[in-house]
């Protein structure tokens, strides 16, 4: 299915073409931070993709849905890579990935993508066969032991394979952590007639069956080195075409002096057993099996000729490409205003009060009031001079100002008028009322209000927001946007909250019922608690910094404007734990009350799937926002909202204070809560059954019961949810040139990606459309004044701004049209793209030269990208 790469954008790489071997291998399960359209990959996989995939990054995927947010999980398989010296190894830890990152020349296998059963159920996608994995193997072994011994008797198996029963028990109970050595795995497979443990299976089907005989012939020349503990390693003279087969199958090995392939002890044990190295092996039978049509794959052939049987380790590979990068930043309106108070044209290009004060007035539409004591008109409901309550005025076009809402003669009145207010007086009086002698260098307002009555915010709010370095949203609150990520369990060490504080917040016990005492214990997240983003690697401010300053602003506002006691009194950012916020997703008008319980190093708004569903969102790359509850109570007003259609979207008109699971978006009802997927599930996958044909506990099964709020399970743990890449390279690379170079470099390294096809898609889906679109707009463009930003459909005849006399410039320049032309032509030449595409680019180039003329190598710098 090529749908996910049809709208490719330059700088956002393709990670795997559809069903291509070496892409993300499907693995079923749910980590603590996956499910509900989020998937998990190994932290090492994030690093080998040139840091483009970070926690919270959206990937457009081939299946089961259209998109997914990615999170880290270190108990699944990491990537298999080839290094500069020719060695092949699997990166099992993030430390290994960082150590070898610069030496990687090819990513042979990207590792696992952990996808939960619930996502297949929600999308009504058939269950496809996953790669053979440890949790599947352990359940098959359990079943076989019961069939042989009548019960799960580790002691009987221990006697047969010479392995301690405690160790066997760990293989069964903790398959993700306890894995048998090669020799033990072989003994278990032979004794119980089960499949070889997946750690010691390889991607045999990555080569064609006709390639197997020559590979086996070469491998049987393996020379083993014996030490005190038995086999030390295996050595083979290099044969390039056969070594390439080892790479394609992901068989780990080292290369010495470009002459020898060296296998470690464990790999040597496996190869020695499979191909009877040092003993007799029927190579003629092997050759016959490769031409037998009944054996469709290489693995079919191997299982016919080898004593130890194996399941397919590959299963199905999933195509994917990068979508939206993760996000965590304070929201800013156009112009980044500090308050919803107009500065009119007097505010200048920056829309700032300082410019307006120099003009000593602001001309705009204002809701107008009159003070009964001072007998002066004001724009505030309380007089700035005497503090008395003012009376609202209405305006009849004929009769003038009226205190009544209807004119007795003409009926229709306006609740506002356009007039010039003495802004310098308002500003100095407001500063005096706030007890401030100094003020910030830049305080920004809006050009004009857009609500029905043209009601402005109090000027004091803009001054205090500027003082505390925060910005206002259209409804009067300060918002923080973040990518949505699910989480059901956390460890205290991951969220920067002390054990004592957690106990105060109601977290007394871990998931095993033990008293909460140390930072490594796993705790289930309460349904309305959230973990907020505080990423140290992001170029944007973290949420704890922003929200802490908002609490200071609110306390300042309460004391100095309203004459009340401060509410928050926080001493540090960590004191935000326990405070209430409102979560509100775009395109909705219903906020959900949440409680901050901790701080992650990711850029994700981490909450239970139920909280995300209450906001009518899933975690496929969507974003939500949060703002302090007191900020909403104190500063939100429906009167600030624009009069335009749809203005109530993204405004907290109603508030959900208590989460009721049965009332949230029903997509969350399909998220699974199981601690493990049963063997019947894997058998159903082999038969390509539909998800509802298998019984796994989901949220729907517990609605209306006490368990609907707690008792979530997960199948795959991870050491730390803050592992892996925290900020995508897409956000940190400064220019499109850097992004594209890194994208093409990655395309060249990933085995599952066709680099020339990526180059073609970048040109067809992004660059050429951009060039043609900008060329068309050039002839239809407006003109702009550099001083006051005034727009002109046609430039004045004197070539100067008719308002301020400033310089008039283009809004679309020649540079914005030609910026992608030379890079496109360079890409087409480097990757030998079809002549049709090259000729199309040449025609576009001639059209541009027809408009601007032919200049000498103007874009040489850009043309030398490749």
N, C-alpha and C positions, 0 to 999 in steps of 0.2 A: 504494500500500500504506500504509494508515493505522496499521498495527500500532505503529509507533514513537512515536506521540503518544497512544496510548490510556491510558497511565499518567502523564500530565503532572503535574508538581509545580510549585506556585507558586514563583516566583523563578528557575526554570530555563527560559529562553525557548525557544520554537519558532523555529528559524532559517529554516526553509522548509517549506511544506506540500508534499505529495507531487507530484512532477513539475512543480512550479510554476516558470514562467519567472522567472529572476532569482535562483534558489537557487544552490547550488554546482554548477558545470558539471563534468561528468565529464571527467577527463583521465587517460589511462593512463600509468603510470610509477612509479618508486620513487626516493625521495630517500634521503639518507644515514640519515635517521631515520624512514623509513616502511616499510611491509610488515608481514606477520604481524599483520594487523588494525589497523595504525596507518595513518592517512592524513595527507597534508600539505596545508596551505592557505597562502596568501600572508600574511606578517606583517601587512600592511595590513588584510586581512579580519578578523583578530583584533581590531584596534582599532575598526573601524566597527561591530562587534557589541556596542558598549558595554562592551568588555573582558570579556565573559562567557566567550569562548573563549580559553583560554590553552594554552601547551604542556603536554600531558598531560591536558587536560580530555577526559572521555569524551563523545562525542555518540552518541545513538541515531540510526541512519541507516536510510534506506529500502532501500538495497542497497549492496554485495552481501551483507553480513551484517547482524547486528542492532545492533552497536555498534562504535565505533572510537575510539582515542585520537588526538588531533590534534597535529601538530607543524608548525613553520614551514618554508617553502621559497620563496625569492624569485625563482626562475626560471620560475614559472608565472604566469598572469594574476592581477592584483590586482582589487579591486572597482571598479565604475563607480558614481559617486555624483552626486547633484544637490545643489548648494549653495544657501544662502539667497538668493543673487542670481540664481538660475535657471541658472547655468552647470552644465555636465556635464563631468566629467573622470574619467579612469581613474587610480587611485592605484597607481603602479608601484613605490613605495618606502615603507618604514616611516616615513621622514622626512616624506614628503608626507602620509601618513595622520595623523600627529601634528599637522601644520601645519593641516590642514583639518577635523579631527575635530569641532570644535565648530560648524562651519558646515554640516555635512551635514544635510539635511532628508529625503532619501530615498536608500536604497541600492538602485539599479536592478538591479545584478548583483553577487552576492557574490564572484565570482571562481572560480578553479578549486579542485576537490578532487582531489588526486593519489592515485590508487588503483592498487595494483600488480596485475599479471596473476595473481599467486599467490593473492590473495584471491578472485578470481572462480573460479579453478580449485578452491580448497578448498571453496567453497560450491556448486560445480556450477551457477553462475549463467551464463546465456548471455552472450556478449560483445555488449554494446549499443553503439550508435554514439556515439563521443565527439565533442566539438566539434573543428572543424578547428584544428590547432595547428602550430607551427613545425617540430617534429620529423617530422610527417607530410608537410608541404609539402616539406621538403628531400629526403626520400626519393622523392617523386613527381617532383621536378625531376631528381634523379639518374637515375632510370629513363628519363625523357623524353630527357635528354641522350645516354644510351647508345643509345636508339632512333634519334635523329636523326643523331648523329655517329659511331656505332659504338663509342665509348668515352667515358669521363668527361673530355671535353676542355674545360676552362674557357677556354682561349685562343680557341677557335672561337666560343663563346657570347659572350665578351668583345667580339669584333669586331662581332657582330650587335647588341648592346645598348649598346655604348659604356660599358663598366664594366670596371675593372681585373680581370684574372683572379685576382689574390690575394684580392680582395674576394669574388668568386664562390666561391672555395674556402672562405672563412670562412663564407659563407652555408650551405654544405653541411656543413662539419665542425663548426661551432659555431652551430647554428641558434637556440639559446636566448639567445645573447649578440649575435650579428651579424645584424641584420635590415635588409633593403633599404629605401631611401627610397621614398616613394610612386611617384615617376616611374620608378625602376628596377624596382620591383615590377610596374608596368603593362607595361613593356617586356618583362620576362621572361615574363609571362603571355601576351602577344600573340605573341611570337616562338616560344615553345616549346609554345603551346596548352595550358598548364597552368592550374591554378586560381590566382586572385589570392592573394598572401601573406596569411595570417590576420590579421596586424597591421592590414591595410587592408581587411579584411572586417568587416561589422557584423551585428548580429542581425536580419536582414531579416524572418525568420519571426515576430518578436515582434509584428508588425502583420498585420492581415488583408489579403489581396491586393486587396480592393475599396478599401482605404484608400490604395493606392499612387498612382493617377493624380493625385489632388489634391496629394499630397506632391511628386510629380515636377513638377507644374505650378508649385508654389511654389518649389522648388529651382532651377528653370530661370531664375528671376528673380535668381539670385545675381550680385552685382556683385563682380568681382575687382579687387584693388589690385595693381598691378605695380610692382616695384622693380628695382634693378640686377641682382639675382639671379633675376629672373622673378617669379612669383606670390608676393605677401607674405601676403595673407589674402583671405577671401571674406566678404561682408557681405550680410545679408538683413533686410528689415523683419520684425518679429515678427508671427507669426500663431499665436495660442495653441494651436489644435487641431493645427496642423502641427508646431509646436515640440514638443508632447507626443509625437508620433510619433518625433522624433529622440531624445527621452529614452528611450522604450521600446526603441529599437533600439541604444542605447548609443553614439550618434554624438557624439563630444566637441565642445563648442562653448562659447563664452562669451556673456554677455549684457551689452550696454552700454546704460545709461540706460533700461532696461526697454523699449527701442524696437527694438534691433537684435540679431540673432543673428550672432556672428562666428566663422568657422571659421579654424583655422590653415592655414598653407601646405599641409601634407601632406594634410589632410582635403579642402581645396579642390581639390587635384589629382585626388583620387579621385572626388569628386562630379562634377567637370568632365568626367572621362573617361567615367564611367558614363552620365551623362544628356546628354552632348554639349552642355554649356552654352556658348552662343555659336555653336553650329553647329546643323544641322538634326537634329531628333529626331522619330521617328514616334510621336506621342502617341496617335494613333488606333489604331495597332497595339498599343500598350501597353494601351489600354482593352479591345480585343478579347481580348487574352491573359488579362486578369483575369477575364473571364466564361467563358473556355474551361475546361470541366470537367477536361480533361487536365492542366492546371496546378493541382496541388493546393495549392501554397504560394506565398507571395510571392516566394521565391527562384527557384522554377520559372519564374515570369513574368519576373523580371529576367534570368535566364540565356537566355531566348528573345529578349529585345529588346536586350541589351547585348553589345558585342563582347567584353568581358572577362568570363570566367566565374568563378563563386565557389562554394565548397563551404559547407555549412551550418556556421556558426561555433558554433551553440548545441549541437548534439548532444542530449544528455539532461541534465536538471537533477535533482539528487538531494535529496530531502527529508531534513531532520534537525532534531533538537532537542537541547538540552543534557541530558546525563545526570549522572553523578557528577563533581564538581569534582576537579581534580588534588590529590594528597596527598603530603606529605613531612613526617613528624613522628615524634618519639620515641613509642613505644607506652607507654601507662600502664594498669595494671589499675585496677579499681574502687577508688577511695580513694587512688590514686597512691602505693602503698607503696614504700619504699626497700629493704625486705628482706622475706623470707618468714619472719618471726619473729612469733609471735602477741603481740598486746597485750590480747586478751580484751575484756571489757566495760569494764575499767579504762582502756582507751585512749581512751574517750569518743567523742564524735561525730567527731573528726578521726582516730581510730585512731592516736594518736601516743604515743611512749614517754614524753614529758614528762608527760602526764596519768597514765600508769601509774606513773611514778616517784613522783608525789605520793601515789598510793594505796599505794606500797611493795610491790605484788604484781601478778602477772598470773595469772589463773586460766584454764587452758585444758588441752586434751589435749596431752601431750608424750611423745615417745619418751624414756625415762629411762635414765640410766647411773649407775654407782657407781664412785667412785674407790677403788682398793684401798689407797692410802696415806692419804688424808684421811678415808676411810670416810664420805664425803658423797655424796648423790645430786645429779646434775647433768643438764642437758638436752643436754650436748655430749659428743662422743666423746673429748675430751681435757679434763682437769680445768683449770678456769680459774685455780685457786690454785697448784698445783704443776706443771702441765703434763704429768702422767702420763696414760697411756692408760687410759681408763675401760672398765668392762665393761657390756655391754647387759643391761638387766633386762627380764623379762617378768612379766606379772601374771595370777595366777589369782584369780578372784572370791572363792574360799574361802580359799586358802592364802596369798595375798598375793604379795610380790615373790619372783621366782625368777630364777636365772641361766641355767637350762635353757630351751630353746624349747618344751618340753612339760612339763606338770605330771604327776608320776608317779601322782597320785591321780585327777585330773580331766581330764587331757590338754589340754583347750582352754585356751589362754592368750591374753592380749592383748599386743601389742608396745608398748603405751603406757598411760598412766594420766592421769586428770584431777587436777591438783593446782595449788596456788598457789605460784609460785616467787617468791623475793625479788628482784624485777626491779632494785631500786636497787643491790643488791649485784652482780648480774650486770653491770649497766651500768657501775658505777664500776670493777670489776675489768677489764672489757673495755677501757675507756678507758686504764687503767694499762698493760695489755699492749700497746696500740697506741702508747703513748708520747704520748697526747694529753691536754692539760690543759683545752682548750676544745672545745666541740662545737656543731653547727648548732642553730639555734633550733627547728627542727621536723624530727623524725625519725619517719617513719611506718612502721608495720608492718601486718600483716593481722589481721583479727578472730580468725581461727583457721586452722590448717592443714587441708587437705582431702585430703592423701595418706593412703595405707593405714596407714602406721606413725606418722603425725603427726610426721614428722621436720622440724624447723625448719632454716632457714639459720643460719649463725653470726651472732650479733648484731653482730660487727665489720663484716660486709658491709653491713648496713643503715646503720651509722654512717658508714662510708667512702663509700657511695653518696650519702648526704645531704650529706656534705662536698663531693663533686664535682658535685652537682646532677644526678644521673641516677636512673633508676627501674628497678625490677625487673619481669621478666615471670614468668609462672607457673612457668617451668622454671629460673629462676635467672640467666638472661642478660638483657642490656639490648638491646632491639630498636629498630630504626629502620625504619618503614614508608614505602614510596614507590610511586607509580604506575609501572607497567612501561612502558618505551618501548624500541623497538629502535634499534640503531645499528650500522652496519658500518664506517664511516670517520669520522675526525675530523681537525680541524686543531689544532695545538698551541695556537693563540691561544684556542680555545674551552674548553680544559680546565684552564687555570691551571697547567700543568706545564712546566717548563723543557725546552729541547732536550737539555741535558746529562742531566737526569734520565730523559727518555724513552729516550735511548740506553742508559743503564744498565739500563732495563727491557726492552731488546731491540728498540727501534724505531729501526733504523739508516737505513732507506730509505723513500721515499714510494711511492705507487702506480705511479709511472713508473720506479721503480728508481733514482732519483737520491738522493744522500746527503741525509739530513735536516739542513737548515741554517737554515731560517726558519719562522716561525709560520704562514705561509699555505699551506704544503705539505699535501697531503691524505695521510693515513696510514691504512692498514687496521688495524682493531682486532683484536688477538689474541683467540682464541676464548673464553678464560676471564677476560679483563679487563673491568672495569666502570668507568663514570664515575658518580660519586655526586652527589646533588642538594644544591646550596648556593644556594638562591634568595634574593636580597637583598630581594625584595618580599613574601615570605611572612610571615604573622604568627607562624609556627612557627619553632623553631630549625633551622638547617641541619645537615646530617649531619656536616659536618667539625667543627663545634663539639661535637656530641654524642659522636662517636667519639673525638675528641681527649681529651675528659674521661674517656671509658671507659678509654683507654690509661693515663691518670694514675691512675685508680682501681685498675686491675689491677696496675700497678707498686707502688702504695701497699700493696695487699693482699699481694703477693708478699713485700715487704720486712718489713712490720710484723706480719702474721699468720702467714705461713709461714716467715719467716726466710730467704728466698732472695734472689737478685739480681734487680733489676728487668729486665723483658723488653724494653719498648718504648723508653724513654728518648727520646721525641720532643721536639724543641725548638719546633716550630711545627705548625700544622694541615697545612701543605703536605707535611710529612714522612709523612703518611698514605699518600701515593703509594707503591705497592710493598707495602703491608701486605695480608694475607690476611683475607678475611671469608667468612662463610657466607651464601649466599642461600637463603631458605626461604619458599615460598609457603604461604598458608593451606590447610588441609584436606589437607596432605601431611606425611609424616614423614621425608622424605629431603632433606637439605641439599646444596647444591652449593658447592664451594670456588671462590671468585673472588678476583681481585687488583685492588685499587684502582689505577687508572692516572691518574685526574684528577678534576676537579670542574666540573660544569656549573652555570649559573645557573638551570636549570630545576628542576622538582620531580619529575623522573623518575629512576628507576633505569635507567640507560642501559646496555644490554648487547646482545650479538649475539642474533639470534633463537634460536640453539642453546641459549644459557644460559636464556632464558625457557622454551624447550621442555623443557629438562632439569628445570625446576621444575614442569612440567605446566601452564604458563599460556600464554596468548597476550596480545597487547597491545591488547585491545578495551576498556580501562578497568579491567583487573584491577590488583591491587596485590600487592607482595611485601614481604619484609622482609630486613634484613641485620643481622648482629652479628659482632663480631670473633671470629676463630677461637680466639684464646687465651681469650676470654671463655667460649666453649663448652667448651673443654678444662678450664678452671679452675672454672667456676661452674655448668655444667649438671649436673643429676642427674635420672635417671629417678625417683628416690625423692621428688622434690618434686612430681611430677605428680599431679593429683587422681585419686581412685579411680574417679570417674564414667566412664561409657561415653563413648568418643570423646576421652578426655583426651590420648591420644598424638598426636592431630592437632596439627599446627603445633609439633611438637617434633623436634629433630634426632637421631632414633634411629639413622639411618645417614647416611653422608657420601659424596658422590661427589667424589673427588679429581681424577680425570682424565675429561674430557668425551669421550664416545664418540658421535659424531653419529648413528650408526645406532640408538642406544638411547634417544634422546630422543622426545618426543611427535611422532607422524608428521605432525602439522599443519605442522611446520616444513619438512618435505620439499618442500612445495609453494611455498615462497617462491622467487621468481625471482632469478637472479644476473646477468642480462644487462646489458650497457652501453647497449643500445638495443633497442627493439621493431621488428622488421622490417616492411616495407611489407605483407607477406602478412598480418600481424596486423591492420592497419587495414582491409584488404580483407575479412578474416573478420568484423570488427565490423560492416561495412556489410551483411553477409549474415546477421547474428545467429547465427553458429556457436557451438558449445560450446567452452570453453577448451581441452580436450584435442585438438581438431582442429588446433591451431596448435602448432608446436614452438618453445618458448622454454626455455632452460636453467634448471632449478630445482635445489634442493639434492638432490633424489632422483637426479639424473643423475650426481652425483659421490660418492655414498656409497661408502665402502670404498676410495676413491682418495686420493692425497695432497692433491688440491684440495678435499677435504671441509672442511678447516680454513681455507683462504684462497682468494683469487681472486674474492671477491664483486665484482659490478659494481653500479652504480646509474645511472639514466637522467637524473636531474635533481639538479644540485648546488645548494647554497645557500651564501651568503657566511658565515653564522654561525648555528649551531644554537641560540644563545641569543637570537635575534631575536624580535620579536613580544611579546605579552603574557605575562608570566611567572607572574602570579598572578591567577586569575579574580576578576571583580568579585563573584561569588557569595560568595567567602570574605572579601572586604574590606568589603562593604556591611554595616553593623552590625545592621540590623533587617529583619524580613520586610517591613515597609512599604517600606523603601528598595529591597529586592530586587524586590518586585512592581511598584513604580513604574517602575523601570528596565526590567523585563521588558515592561511595557505600552508604555513609550516606544519600545523597540526594535521591538515588534510594529507600531507605527505608522510606523516608518521603513523597515522591510524590505518591499520590493515583493512578495516571495515569501510574505508572511505575511498571513493574514486576521485582523486584530486582534479583531473581535467573536467569532470562533471561539476565539481564545486565551482571551478572558475567560470564555466559556462553559465551556471545558475546565478552567480554573483552579477555577471554582466547582464543577463536577460531579465532577471527579476528585480534588480536594484539599479545598477549604474545607468543602463541605457534608458530606462524609464525616467530617471532623475534628469538626465541630460535633455531628453526630448521635452519633458514637462517644463523645465526651467526656460528652455529656448522659446517655447510657446508663450509662457507667461511674460517673457521679456518685452514682447510687443504690446502687452496689455497692462503693463505694470503702472503702479502709482509712483509719485515722487514724494520725498520726505524732507522736512527741514531739520537740519542737524541740531538746531538750538531748541526749538519748542516742540519738535516731533509732529508738527502739523502735516497732514497728508493732502496731496493734490492729484486730481485725476489728470490734469494737464499742467505743466509748469508755467508760472506767470511769465509774461513776455520779458520782463526785466531780469529774469533769472534769479530773483530773490524772493524770500518768503514774504507774503503780503501781510502777515501778522507781526513778525518781529524783524524782518529784513535779513534773516539768516540765510546761510547757503543751502541750496536745493540739491539733493543727490538722488541717484537711482535707489529703488528698493530691491531690485534684482540686478546684480552686476555681471559682467562678462566672466569674472572668476568663478562665480557660483555655477555657471553653465558648463564651463570647460574643465572643472576640477576633476571629474571622473573620466574624461575622454582618453587621455594618454594612458592612465592606469589600465583602462579596459583594453586598449589596443596592445599594451604590453603583456597583459594576461593572455590574450588571444594568441599572441605569438609564442609565448613561453610554453603554453600547454597544447599548442598545435590544434586549436579549436577549429570547427568546420568553416569552410570558406564563406558560406552564406553569412555567418555571424561577422566574420572579418569585413566582408563587403558592406554589411549594414552599418558597421562602425565607420567605415570609410565614407559612406554617403552622409552620415550624420556630421562627420568632420567637415565635409564640403559645404553643408548647409550653414554650419557655424562660421566658416570662412567667408561665406556669401554675405553674412550679416556684419561681421566684425573686421573682415579683411584678413589677409594672411600675414602673420607676424613671425619673426625669426625665433623659433624654438622657445616660445614664451613659457611653455609648460615643461621644460626640460627636467626640472626638479621632480615633478610628479611622475614624468615618464620614466624616470630611472628607478621607480619602485621595485621593479622586477628585473 
